[in-house]
Amino acid sequence: MHSDKDKIKLTLQEIAEQTVTGLGYELVEIERSAGGLLRITIDLPWTPGLHEQFVNVEDCEKVTRQLQYVLEVEGIEYKRLEVSSPGIDRPLRHEQDFERFAGQVIDVTLKAPIGAAALAGQDAAGGKVAANRKKFRGTLEKAPQGGWQIVWSDEPAPKPGQRVSKKREPAPLQALGFTLDELRDARLAPVVNFKGRGAADA
C-alpha cells in the first residue's frame, strides 16, 4: 500500500512538472493535504541579468485550467486544486534557486546536526555554535572554497529608539558552509520590513 502511494505521488510530480514547464513556468512545490487539497506552487523561470518578474493571478488561472484537464485525463484524485505563487518563505531546492537568491536572508535546516568536528573546521563559527544545532538563518553567499554558505551575526537587533554606541565592538560574523545534499530544507526567510520605502534614506 505504501509503495502504491509513492507511485501515485511520483506520477503526480511528473504530471505537474510537465504541465507547468510546458506552459513556461517553474514548478516550485507540490503539497497534498489530508482534506484532498492539492496545492501547486509555481514561479516564472529566472534568467540571470534580467529584471525579476512575478507570477500574477492570470498565470495561476492558466495553470489551474490546464492542470484540471490533465489531472482528470490521468485519473489523479483530488477534491480541490489551488495554484499559487511562492510566498515570502519560498523554498530553495535547485542550484539555480541559490544562484537567484544569493545575497538574501534564508533559513536552512540541515539533515544532521553540524557536529563538533564540522565546527572545528569552521573558523568563522569558532565553536560558538552548539554542535547539535540544525537550524540557521543568515545571508546566502557563495563560499570561498566553493559551494554555498550562510553568514550571520548573533548581535541582538537594537530595540526601537535604542541608541547604539559607535564605539561598541560588533559581534563577530559567523559562517556555515553547506552543500545542497546536506540540507533537509532551505527557504527564503520571511523577513518583513515595516519601515516602508525610503525609510532607510530618511
FIVEXMI-213543 format. One line per 3 residues: for each residue z, x, y of N, C-alpha, C. Coordinates in steps of 0.001 Angstrom, whole numbers, plus 500000, padded with zeros to 6 digits. Example, Ala and Ser with C-alpha at 12.3 -4.5 7.8 and 13.67 -1.06 7.14 Angstrom:
BEGIN
507800,513190,494310,507800,512300,495500,507800,513200,496700 | 507080,512850,497750,507140,513670,498940,507870,512900,500030;
% end
This chain:
BEGIN
500000,500826,498799,500000,500000,500000,500000,500868,501262 | 500801,501898,501251,500882,502793,502401,499534,503469,502657 | 498866,503880,501582,497589,504571,501752,496519,503626,502297;
496581,502318,501909,495635,501339,502437,495809,501191,503949 | 497076,501164,504360,497367,501025,505790,496792,502221,506556 | 496995,503419,506002,496464,504619,506636,494938,504564,506715;
494336,504020,505644,492879,503924,505591,492366,503008,506701 | 493056,501864,506890,492674,500911,507935,492827,501572,509307 | 493914,502280,509474,494181,502933,510753,493089,503949,511076;
492689,504702,510082,491644,505705,510264,490332,505034,510630 | 490028,503934,509957,488812,503185,510234,488838,502643,511659 | 489988,502116,512068,490145,501605,513420,489938,502724,514438;
490517,503883,514150,490371,505050,515031,488897,505401,515198 | 488168,505443,514084,486750,505784,514121,485949,504741,514895 | 486239,503464,514625,485516,502374,515305,485754,502442,516810;
487027,502579,517187,487368,502623,518610,486733,503837,519277 | 486811,504984,518614,486249,506229,519159,484749,506071,519406 | 484030,505575,518387,482574,505423,518505,482196,504411,519592;
482919,503297,519640,482611,502250,520620,482877,502732,522043 | 484059,503319,522251,484458,503756,523597,483557,504885,524100 | 483337,505904,523253,482492,507023,523691,481033,506581,523837;
480618,505627,523011,479251,505100,523099,478984,504418,524433 | 480045,503870,525048,479914,503217,526354,480116,504207,527508 | 480373,505482,527150,480504,506509,528184,481913,506777,528663;
482909,506355,527869,484310,506578,528237,484972,507518,527230 | 486223,507876,527526,487015,508711,526616,488142,507865,526035 | 488323,507950,524711,489432,507244,524067,490685,508108,524204;
491707,507561,524888,492942,508318,525118,493971,508022,524035 | 494138,506729,523713,495222,506361,522792,494954,504992,522168 | 495410,504831,520913,495380,503535,520236,496806,503223,519802;
497281,502027,520127,498613,501597,519687,498494,500226,519050 | 499145,500073,517900,499207,498766,517222,500662,498330,517236 | 500948,497145,517785,502331,496676,517799,502550,495694,516655;
503815,495456,516336,504172,494578,515223,503669,493153,515444 | 503554,492738,516716,503126,491374,517010,501625,491163,516968 | 500887,492150,516462,499438,492000,516360,498682,492424,517607;
499401,493021,518559,498744,493514,519770,498073,494850,519477 | 496830,494966,519862,496078,496209,519719,495807,496716,521126 | 496423,497844,521477,496282,498389,522829,495421,499644,522795;
494346,499631,523544,493423,500764,523616,493458,501313,525037 | 493708,502604,525164,493723,503236,526485,492470,504085,526636 | 491752,503868,527746,490501,504598,527983,490579,505356,529304;
489702,506324,529447,489605,507074,530694,488147,507448,530903 | 487822,507853,532115,486475,508355,532372,486438,509827,531988 | 485364,510286,531368,485293,511702,530985,485429,512593,532213;
486059,513736,532001,486302,514670,533101,485229,515736,533124 | 484694,516000,534318,483737,517096,534485,484333,518072,535484 | 484609,519334,535049,485212,520313,535964,484392,520438,537246;
485107,520490,538375,484424,520690,539654,484009,519409,540349 | 483947,518304,539612,483567,517038,540229,484817,516268,540653 | 484643,515413,541663,485756,514600,542168,486291,513706,541047;
487616,513653,540918,488266,512844,539872,487963,511355,540082 | 487525,510683,539010,487257,509247,539080,488229,508504,538173 | 488436,507228,538478,489433,506469,537738,488835,505198,537152;
489377,504795,536011,488936,503576,535328,489335,502365,536172 | 488417,501390,536294,488750,500169,537032,488712,498950,536101 | 488971,497772,536652,489052,496538,535861,487724,496254,535154;
486608,496487,535853,485288,496226,535255,485061,497107,534020 | 485513,498361,534103,485380,499280,532957,486143,498718,531754 | 487370,498265,532003,488212,497741,530913,487595,496479,530308;
487032,495624,531166,486399,494388,530675,485181,494694,529811 | 484396,495674,530238,483188,496065,529488,483553,496565,528087 | 484587,497436,528023,485023,497979,526735,485653,496875,525876;
486421,495972,526504,487051,494865,525766,485992,494009,525069 | 484962,493616,525816,483906,492762,525243,483231,493435,524054 | 482900,494716,524211,482211,495442,523137,483124,495622,521916;
484400,495947,522174,485354,496146,521069,485615,494853,520310 | 485727,493742,521034,485956,492447,520373,484824,492159,519382 | 483603,492425,519812,482430,492194,518958,482460,493114,517732;
482675,494410,517966,482643,495397,516879,483788,495174,515889 | 484989,494895,516398,486143,494678,515517,485948,493440,514636 | 485297,492420,515191,485017,491212,514407,484002,491524,513305;
482957,492248,513657,481930,492631,512676,482539,493467,511552 | 483469,494382,511920,484077,495293,510944,485254,494656,510199 | 485659,493440,510618,486744,492753,509918,488118,493337,510165;
488312,493956,511334,489635,494506,511682,490494,493380,512259 | 491670,493158,511675,492543,492074,512119,493441,492502,513272 | 493534,491631,514244,494460,491810,515361,494613,490447,516027;
495717,490263,516748,495929,488972,517434,495465,489027,518884 | 495724,490170,519528,495382,490300,520944,494920,491722,521212 | 493876,491852,522013,493332,493171,522361,493590,493433,523840;
494097,494603,524115,494370,494978,525511,493748,496351,525756 | 492832,496426,526699,492207,497702,527061,492680,498053,528460 | 493228,499249,528616,493769,499628,529918,493471,501085,530252;
493708,501417,531516,493562,502801,531965,494876,503535,531684 | 494854,504869,531657,496102,505608,531394,497098,505387,532523 | 498375,505312,532173,499418,505152,533187,499780,506503,533784;
500880,506510,534552,501292,507771,535177,501856,508748,534142 | 502106,508252,532917,502574,509150,531855,501462,509359,530822 | 500248,509607,531289,499076,509764,530425,499315,510844,529372;
499036,510530,528095,499200,511565,527070,498136,512655,527188 | 498514,513875,526841,497579,515014,526809,497431,515416,525349 | 496211,515362,524828,496020,515633,523405,495069,516779,523111;
494046,516911,523944,492998,517878,523657,493053,519024,524659 | 492452,520130,524281,492397,521313,525156,491869,520920,526537 | 490860,520041,526554,490257,519629,527820,491254,518871,528704;
492188,518114,528082,493224,517422,528859,494091,518437,529602 | 494415,519535,528921,495270,520561,529526,494522,521276,530644 | 493220,521522,530432,492391,522129,531478,492373,521212,532707;
492192,519935,532447,492047,518936,533515,493302,518815,534363 | 494487,518881,533708,495730,518614,534431,496561,519879,534687 | 495942,521046,534607,496641,522293,534950,497153,522181,536384;
498396,522621,536593,498993,522533,537925,499835,521285,538123 | 499741,520325,537181,500536,519095,537273,501852,519271,536515 | 502820,518434,536843,504110,518448,536124,503936,517615,534860;
504294,518199,533703,504154,517485,532438,505460,517521,531640 | 505586,516588,530713,506700,516560,529761,506148,516963,528403 | 506804,517912,527744,506385,518285,526396,507549,518129,525432;
507236,517701,524217,508214,517640,523138,507660,518482,522006 | 508423,519468,521584,507991,520359,520506,508270,519724,519153 | 507485,520113,518137,507725,519616,516767,509025,520180,516229;
509329,521419,516585,510546,522083,516107,511258,522709,517302 | 512599,522828,517236,513319,523473,518343,512791,524887,518571 | 512884,525364,519809,512303,526672,520118,512966,527806,519342;
514260,527688,519046,514939,528709,518239,515293,529936,519054 | 516324,530625,518624,516815,531803,519344,515790,532927,519348 | 515062,533096,518234,514073,534183,518132,512979,534007,519174;
512506,532756,519336,511442,532496,520312,511943,532782,521718 | 513215,532434,521960,513772,532655,523290,513888,534131,523608 | 514213,534923,522592,514373,536357,522824,513077,536948,523366;
511957,536380,522925,510665,536884,523386,510239,536291,524715 | 510975,535307,525186,510638,534651,526455,511461,535305,527562 | 510879,536274,528247,511623,536963,529298,512081,535989,530374;
511170,535076,530753,511494,534167,531853,512620,533215,531461 | 512630,532798,530207,513666,531858,529784,514991,532571,529574 | 514928,533868,529351,516104,534733,529336,517381,534196,528738;
517289,533424,527654,518495,532989,526965,519272,531881,527658 | 518715,531329,528755,519433,530264,529471,519134,528885,528889 | 518219,528820,527960,517823,527536,527377,518436,527429,525985;
518988,526258,525670,519583,526058,524343,518516,526208,523264 | 518848,526927,522197,517883,527217,521133,517455,525971,520363 | 518277,524885,520440,517925,523668,519694,517164,522661,520556;
516771,523073,521741,516093,522164,522674,514633,521947,522263 | 514174,520691,522374,512786,520359,522034,512009,519802,523216 | 512715,519228,524214,512035,518559,525321,512123,519388,526597;
510995,519471,527286,510925,520270,528503,510044,519561,529525 | 510337,519779,530801,509473,519306,531890,509197,520476,532810 | 507948,520683,533141,507606,521780,534034,506141,521690,534457;
505748,522640,535285,504369,522679,535777,503489,523367,534744 | 502394,522718,534385,501470,523245,533379,500632,524371,533978 | 500638,525507,533286,499855,526667,533738,499215,527350,532540;
498146,528101,532819,497562,528984,531799,498563,530120,531589 | 498864,530435,530329,499805,531530,530063,499075,532862,530220 | 499762,533890,530765,499124,535197,530955,498610,535792,529635;
499342,535506,528540,498962,536063,527235,497972,535157,526493 | 497447,534148,527180,496535,533190,526537,497295,531949,526129 | 496600,530836,526003,497256,529578,525678,497837,528944,526935;
498909,528177,526757,499481,527416,527862,500969,527674,528003 | 501504,527395,529174,502946,527482,529391,503337,526437,530430 | 504620,526061,530392,505145,525269,531498,506207,526107,532182;
506281,525941,533498,507196,526733,534314,508091,525767,535079 | 509376,526046,535107,510313,525172,535808,511486,525970,536334 | 512254,525332,537201,513497,525907,537712,514595,524902,537443;
515768,525381,537070,516896,524476,536839,517676,524208,538124 | 517050,524555,539255,517647,524275,540562,517746,522760,540741 | 518940,522206,541029,519015,520750,541251,518275,520381,542530;
517620,519228,542522,516898,518782,543716,517905,518489,544819 | 517579,518858,546085,518530,518574,547167,518695,517076,547369 | 519921,516665,547689,520182,515243,547929,519585,514871,549287;
519239,513588,549470,518687,513176,550771,519610,513565,551917 | 519052,514212,552915,519844,514611,554077,520598,515912,553903 | 520590,516492,552694,521339,517735,552431,520604,518924,553043;
521327,519754,553755,520728,520972,554319,520838,522083,553282 | 519723,522719,553027,519717,523805,552043,519681,525130,552796 | 520657,525975,552521,520731,527266,553192,519541,528134,552808;
518896,528709,553843,517731,529573,553575,518171,530889,552922 | 519468,531227,553081,519966,532486,552529,520264,532374,551043 | 520436,531125,550558,520825,530959,549155,519700,531386,548219;
520076,532143,547204,519077,532590,546208,518610,531391,545383 | 517290,531166,545273,516830,530056,544430,517064,530375,542950 | 517240,529332,542150,517403,529542,540703,516125,530180,540172;
516238,531108,539214,515036,531774,538710,514118,530797,537982 | 512827,531078,538074,511858,530263,537338,511953,530601,535859 | 511783,529594,535028,511773,529804,533590,510421,529352,533059;
509999,529946,531965,508686,529607,531410,508789,529445,529898 | 507977,528557,529382,507901,528367,527937,506429,528304,527544 | 506010,529290,526756,504633,529292,526262,504541,528455,524992;
503393,527821,524769,503224,526999,523568,501749,526898,523208 | 501510,526533,521948,500149,526198,521524,500118,524689,521281 | 498936,524112,521265,498816,522666,521067,499355,522253,519698;
499262,523137,518709,499758,522845,517361,501279,522687,517323 | 501972,523302,518274,503443,523240,518295,503973,521974,518950 | 503080,521168,519527,503521,520004,520287,503571,518737,519449;
504671,518014,519559,504741,516659,518993,504139,515686,519997 | 504409,515934,521284,503918,515038,522322,503826,515801,523639 | 502801,515497,524424,502685,516046,525774,502061,514975,526644;
502641,514777,527819,502083,513777,528729,502428,514115,530167 | 501658,513549,531079,501955,513752,532489,503348,513185,532765 | 504130,513913,533544,505471,513428,533891,505321,512293,534900;
506000,511161,534652,505886,510036,535580,506682,510288,536859 | 506164,511201,537699,506842,511558,538940,506246,510709,540058 | 507092,509919,540702,506624,509041,541773,507114,509590,543105;
506186,509712,544056,506551,510189,545387,506670,508986,546321 | 507900,508687,546754,508128,507526,547616,507967,507856,549096 | 507721,509122,549407,507631,509515,550816,506353,508991,551468;
505333,508778,550667,504083,508275,551228,503222,509398,551754 | 502001,509056,552127,501056,510051,552589,501486,510641,553926 | 501254,511927,554069,501530,512575,555342,502990,512906,555576;
503867,512492,554625,505304,512740,554821,505597,514228,554851 | 504832,514989,554040,505073,516429,553971,504722,517102,555295 | 503789,516483,556048,503367,517091,557306,504281,516701,558465;
505115,515693,558218,505957,515163,559308,506977,516177,559754;
% end
